[in-house]
Amino acid sequence: MKIVKCLFIVVMVFLQGCASKATRYNTDLKLPQLMEWVVDPAADAIFDSVSWVSNESGVIEKSPKTDEEWDQLKSHAAILIESGNLLMLDGRALDKGDWFKFARALSVAGQKTLDSIIAHDKDELFKNGSMMDTVCENCHLKYAYPQ
């Protein structure tokens, strides 16, 4: 019976080792590259999607008009939702406190943005894009800008 218990323990330790190797992610893409190549372009597309400009001729509104324009924004919002997860991976996360809070907030803002895109609601898109901008700026104030 002792041999069976020992064998069981050895097998469980072996399997645990296999499981931990299987859950490792490739985080070779460094944080500045992830931000510049993935997060920033997606966020900029959201931020630039709705605006109002006032001039001598009146107010000029910019917002998605066609299904194709709205569909393109879905991809950008989805990238931002998942970017929050990417920022929390071991090898990228700068800490498990505020960094995780900001990363989760990015995902939440991305989801709300996606919801407004699916609803074709430009006012909510603007509101949620502004929320996302605030999340990004607060994170940058803590982690990115020189102190």
N, C-alpha and C positions, 0 to 999 in steps of 0.2 A: 504494500500500500504506500509506503514511503517513496518508493521508486516512481510510482504513478504520480504522486503529488509533486515530486521534484521535476519529473518530466513535464507536467502541466505548467509549473512555474517557468521552466526554461522556454517552453513554447510560447507562453504569454509574453515573456520579456522579449523574445525574438519578434513576435508579431507587433508588439508595441514599437519596437525599433523600426520595423517596416512601415508602420502607419505614420510615424513622425517624418520619415523621409518622403512619403507620398504626399504630405500636406505642405511641403516647402514650395514656395513660389519664386519665380524668377523676378528679382528686383534689381537686375543689372541696370535698368534704365534709372538713372539718377534723378533725384527730386527736381533739380532745375530743368532737366529735359522733360520730365513728366509734365511739369507746369507749363513750359514753353510750347511743347508740341501737342499736348493733349488737352489739358485743363483750360489754358488761356484761349485757344481758338474757339472752343465750345462756349466758354463764358462770353467772349466777345460777340459771338453770333447772337446770343440771347440778349446781351446788353444793347446791341445795335438794332434789334428787331423792331422796337417801338420807340418813337420819339415825336416830339412836337417842336417845331421851330417857328418862332414868331418873327415876321419882318414887316416891311411897309405894305406888302400885299395881303397880309393876314397871317393865319396860322397854317403851316404846312404839316400834315400828319404823315408819319411813316409807320406802317404796320403791315404784317403779312396780309395779303389779299387773296391769294390762290391756295387751293389745296396743296399744291406742290411746295409753296413757301412754308405753309404750316408743317408739312411733313418733314421738310429739311430741319426745322427747329426741333422736332421730336428726337432726332438723332443726337443733336447737341445736348438736349436735356438729359437723355439717357446716358450720355458720356459723363455728364456731371454727377448724376446719381451714382454711377459706378466708380467715379474718381474718388468719391468719399471713401469707398471701400479700399481702393488702391493705396490711398494715403495712410490707412491704418495697418498695412501689412508690416510685419517685422522686416527690418531692413530699410524701411522708409519712414516709419513713424518716429518722430523726434521725441515724443514722450507719450505716456498713456493718460495724461490728464487733459490739459487744454487742447492739445493737438487732436485727441480723439473727439473732443466736444466740437471743435471746428469742422473736422472731417464729417462727423455725423450731421452737423448743421448744413453742410454743403449738400449731402445726399437728400436731406429733408427739403431744402430749398429747390433742389433739382426736381424732386418729385412733385412739389407744388407747381413748379414751372411747367412740368410735363402735363399735369392736370389742366392747367389753363390753356396750353397749346391744343390738347385734345378737344377742349371745349370751344376753341377758336375765340377765346376771350382776351382781346388785346389789353383791356384795362387790368385784368388779373395778371396777364403776362408781364406787364410793366411793373406792377406791384411786387410780384414774385421775383422778377429779375433784380429789382432794387433790393429785396431781402437778400438775394444771393450776393449782390455787390457788397452789402454790409458784412456778411459772413466772411467773404474773401478779404475785405479790407481789415477787419478785426484780426484775422489770422496773420495777415501780412504785417500788421503793426507789432504783433508779438514775435513773429518768427523771421520775417524776411527783411524788414527795413533795418538799417544800421541804428543801433541804440545810441 
